[in-house]
């Protein structure tokens, strides 16, 4: 029996039509599908983060024609960078279209999973105990806030002057001067939403003083800060695997010559994983469990869809994985990271799951090819050239689209787009790109 775990994280479904001869069940801690896209109240308490870090104004930072699963497009006339509500509706529609709802047990958490002899024994929040041949861990990595170790920060948080962005929902008044720590998408969006006219960029924060002063690594300071929002990311966290030591919470030791004999969670990566999915060194078989959706700086939905195909291949044919070749790949990747400047095990851990440039496209294509069978011809699915090009231009695309929305012209631009398939969206994105690159004083109504 396959068990698919959905907790409060990213959302992915297996291509179930390929495994209909098996029994599949998905456990979801929340009341609906959607994971991080399903809203939740901002405050549980000061110590337990909300089940999602979704804030009210969030829109995607990737155009939805690139973001969508290859097997299911967003509806015609969907705004190019949709709101979280639109994404949530899309996921619900996906689940309904592929008749996945009967396979999901909602409001049910996986409390413990341990390998015993030949199966996984799983304990649920409703008191149930079940045995499974395979597990797929898809609980995501956007729930447990990463709080940096900074002098003075603990005191600020204790006094209610700082919080992680997981608690942020909208720009309520927090004071006259707000410090947002973190330059990723969430940090950029939150800072812009709070006060787009008075943004000041600083270096890396190194200390917070009790008198409201912040010190930065370039030697500059900022006085009279009223509140600090930490957009500092999240930790990978698998509590249901910890009690029985199915995973070790620590930074793995340096290597080569030998990979560690157990599976490690550094909170930045899980190691060692064949194909970024399957534990190579562990007390359970390599094909008995898969960790899906751990990669960052990627387009998540289609990448996890590609991983799903690879998981189906591995679970149905464990011999398809070559442990020696996978070990060589891991060592090669480690050497690449170290040559780029990662000089410690912690630095390697932080860089391990970051994909740059062509990496995510090569990885997706490799998963498609592996799933189909090496040497069996051209994969049935392959990343398109327009995806690669337009993903690299997503910042310009978003800027152009935001201008069209502000002017009210976006509705006209969307009319009937998507009714003739994905090519409609490709043509629209290139039009928006041209619009974004054209000086606004030379534009008429396009």
N, C-alpha and C positions, 0 to 999 in steps of 0.2 A: 504494500500500500504506500502511495506517496502521501506525504503530509506537506502542505504548503503553509508556511506561517506568515500571516500579515499582522504586524503590530502597527504602532503609530509611526509609520515611516513612508518611504517611497512605495509606489504601487506598481506591481508587475504581475502579469498572468502568463502561465505556461500556454503554449499552443496545444490546448487540451485535446484537439481532434487527433493528435499524434499519440495520445496515451489513453485512449478510451477503453483499452483492455485492462487498464489499471484502475484502482480506486483512489480518488483524489479528494482531499478535504483541506480547506483553508481556514485557519483560525485568525480572527480579526478582533482586536481588543475593543474597537469602537463600534458604534451602532450602524454605520454605513461604510461603503467603500470610499476611498479617497485619500487615506493616509494624511500626509501633511497638507493636502489641499482641502481637507474638511475642517471648517472653522471650529474653534473652541474658545471658551472664555479665557481672558489673559491671565487671571490670577487663580492659582490653586492655593499656594502659600509661598512663603519666602524661600523655601528649600526645595520643593518639588515643582519642576517646570511644567507649564501647560503641555497638553498632549500634542499640540502643534505650535510652531513658531509663526504661523501665518498671521500677517498683519493686514489691516483692513484695505489698504490701497495697493496691495501687491498685484503686479501684473508679471507676465512671463518676461524673461530677458532674452528669449529665443523666439523667432517667428514660429507660429504653430505648425506651418507646413513642414518645418524641419523637426519640430518637437514631437509630432504625432507618431504613434505606432505605425509601422509600414502597412499593417493589416487593417487600419481603421483611421480615416481622416476626420478632422474637425468638420462641422457642418458648413455648407456654403454661407458666405457673407459674414463669417466670424471675424471680428477684429484681429488684425495681424499679430498683435501682442495682447492676448486676452487676459481678462481678470482671473483671479483665483476661482471665482464662482463659475466662470465658463469652463475652466479646466475640470473642476469638480463635476459639473454636469456631463462633460465629455467622458469622464471615467465611469460615471453611472451608466451612461448610454453604451459604452463599450461592454461593460459587464452584462447588461441586458441583451445586447445584440448577440453575444456569444454564449448566452444562457449559462452564465457563471454563477448567478446568485444561489442556485440550489447547492452549490459546492462550498459555500462560505458559511461558517458558523460565527455570527456576530456576538459582540459583548463577551468574548471569551479570550482570556490571556493564556499563553503558554508560560507556566511557572517554572518548569524544570524539564530538561531533556538530557538523557544519558544513554550511552551505548552499553548494552548488556548482552554479551555473547554474540548474537547475530541480528539484533534489532535495536531500534531506538525506543526507549520507554519514556513516554511523554505524560506529564502531569498538568492538568488544566485548572483554571481558576474556579470552575464549577465543581471541582472534586473528581473529575474523570481521569482515568489512567488508561492509556492506549499504547499499543505497540505498532511501530511503523518500520518498513524496510528502508525508507529514504526520508530525509528532511531537506527542505529548502528554506533557508533563513533569509527572510526579506523584511526585517524589522526596521530597515533604514538606518540613517545616521544623522538625523536632524532633530533629536529629542533631548539628549543630555548636554546641557550647555558646557562649553569649554571656558573656564574662568582662568585667565592668565595669572601667573604669580608675579604680582607687582607690589612693591612697597607702598603701603597706605591703602591699597584697594579693599582689603578685608574690613578696615575701619569704615570706609565710605559705604560699603554694602550694609554693614551692621547698622549704620546711622540712617539708612534709607536714602542715600545720595547717589547710589549706583545700582544698576541692574543689568542683566543680560538682555539682548534683543529678543530672546524667546518670550519675554513678557510684554514686548511692545505691540501695540495695536493701532494707535493713532496719535497725532501730535498734541496730546493734552499738555497744558501748561506745566512745565517742569522747572521753570526759572527763565532768567534772561539770557544765560549763557550755558549752552549744552555742549558737552564733549562727547562725540561719537568715536569710539575706538574700533578700527577695522576698516579696510579699504575694499572689501569685497562687494558684491552686488547689494546685499542687505544694508551694509554700512552706507554705501552711496545713496541708496534709495531713501533710507531713514533720514540721513542728514539733509538731503534735498527737500524732503517733505516737511521737516521741521522749520527750515528757514532757507529757501533757495536763494535769497538775495544777499545773505551775509555769511557765506561759507568761507572759512579760512582753513587751508590745508596745513597740517603740521607733520613733523617726523614721527618716529615711533615713540609712543608713550613709555616712560621708564619709571615714573613715580607720581603718586598723588599725595599732596600735603594736606594736613588737617585744616589748614586755613583756606582751602579752596584753590590752591595753586597746583598746576600740572607741569611736570618737567619732561622734556623731550630729548631724544638722543642726539639732536643737533645742537644742544646747548640752550635752546630757546625755552621760554616759560610762558604760561598763560595764567592770569590771575582771575579770581572771583568766579570760578566755575560753580554753577549751581547744581548740575546733575551730570552723571556720566552713564552713557549707554554702551554696553559691550557687545559689539557685533563681531565677536571673536570666534565664531564657529561652534562646532559641536564635537562630542567624543563618540567614537564607536563603542557600543555597549551591548553586551549579550548576557544579561543576568541569568537567563534560563539555562545557560551552559556552564555557569561558574561553580555551582555548588558541588557538582561531581567532577570538577576539574577537566571538563571537556575542552576548555580553553583557558590559557594562562594569561592573566592580566599583567603584562609587563612588556618592556621593550625586548625583542629577541636578541640573543647574543650575536656578535659579529661573525661573519662567515665570508668566504669559504675557509677551510676545505669542506666542512660538513654543515648541512642544514640542521637546524634544531630538531630534536626528536619529538617535540610536541607543538601544538598549535598555539600561537601567541596573538594577543590583542594588545597593541601598543596604544590604543585609542586613536591612532592615526591610520593604522592599517592592520589587517589580519594576515598572518604570515606563518608558514609558507603556503600559498595557494597555487595550484596548477591552473593555468588559464584564468587567473584571478578569481577562481570559483571553488576549486576542490582542494581540501587539505592533503598535502603531500605526506607530512610526517605527523602521525597521530595514532592513538590506540584504536581507531575505527577505520574501516575501509575508505579509500580515497573516493569511491563512487557512492558512498552512503549519505553524503551531505553536501550541500552547495550553499555558498554565501553569495547572494545576488545583490547587485546594485551598490557596491562599495566604492566605485570609482568616482572621482570628482573632476571638475573642469570638462564635463562631457555633456552630450545631449542624452538625458537619462532614459526616456521611454523606449526609443528604438534600440539603444544599446542593451537595455535589459531584455528586450524582446529577442535580440540576437543571443544573449546569454541563455535565455530559456530554451532555444533550439539546441544549444550545446549541452545543456543539462539533460534534456530528453535523450539525446544521443548517448551520453555517458551512463545515465541510469539504465538504459535499455541494453547497452553493450559496454560494460566496464573495460573490456580489453581495448577499446578505442583510445584510451589514455595511455601514453607511454611515459612512465614515471622518470626514466632516465632523460628523455628529451625535455620533459617539463623542468627537471632540475637544472639542466643546462640553460634553459630559457631564464630561469630565476637568477642564476649566477650572472648571466649576461646582462640582465636588467640592473642588477646590483652594481656591476662594474660601470655601466653607463651613468648611473646616478653618482657614483663616487668620482668619476672623471669630471662630472659637472660641478664638483665642489663639496659634496656631502661627506664630511670627514669623520662623523661619529654615527653610532647606531641610531641615535635619536634623529639626526639629520636625514639619514637614509629612510627612516620610518615616515617622516613628514613628507618626503618627496615621492614615496613609493607609488601611490595611487593617482598622482597627478599626471594627466595626459597633456602633452604639448603638441602643437602643430598637427601633423598628419596622424598622430598616434591613435586617436579614438576611431578614426575611419579604418585604419589598418586592422585594429582589434575587432571591430564589427565584422569586417569582411572575413577575417580569420575564423570568427565564430560561425558565420554562415557556411564557410567552406568545410570546417570541421563537422558541423551538423549534417551536412549533405554527404560527407565521406571524402577524405582526401583522395585526389586522383580520379574523382568521378565526374570531371567536367566542370563547366562554368556554374558557379552557385546560382540557385534560383533567385536569390536576393543579393543585391550588391549596392553599396552606398553610391549614390549618384554624384556626378561632378557638380551639379548646381547646389547640392547640400553642402559640399565642402566649401565652395566659393562663398556662398551667401552666409554661411555660419561665420566665416572670418570677417564678414562685413556687418555683423548683427548690430554693432553700436551705431553705425551710420543708418541702418534700416530703422532702428528704434527712434533715432532722432527725427528722421523724416516722417515716420508714422505719428509721432507725438505732435509734430507741427500740423499734420493733416487733421488730427483729432481736435486740436485747439482751434483751427480755422473752421471746423464743421464740414470740411470737404471729404472726410474719410468715409462717410456713409455712401456718397456717390461713387467713390472709388471701389467700394466693396460690392456694388450692385451686380448680382448674378455671378460673382466670382466663386468658383468652386463647383458650379453646377455641371461643368464639363470635365471635371477631374482635376488632378493635381497640377496639370500644366497651367491652368488658370492662375493658380497661386504663384507658380514660378514667374509667370509674366508680370503679375502684380508686384512681386518683390523687386524685380528689376526696374519697374516703373518708379516705385518708391525710392529706390536707390538713386536713380537719375534725379528725382525731385530733391532728395536730400543734398545732392552735390551741386545743384543749380543755385546761384546767388538769388536770394529771395527778392531782391529789388528788380530782378529781370523776369520774374515769374508772373504769368497771368494765371487764369484758371486752367490747369492741365486736365 
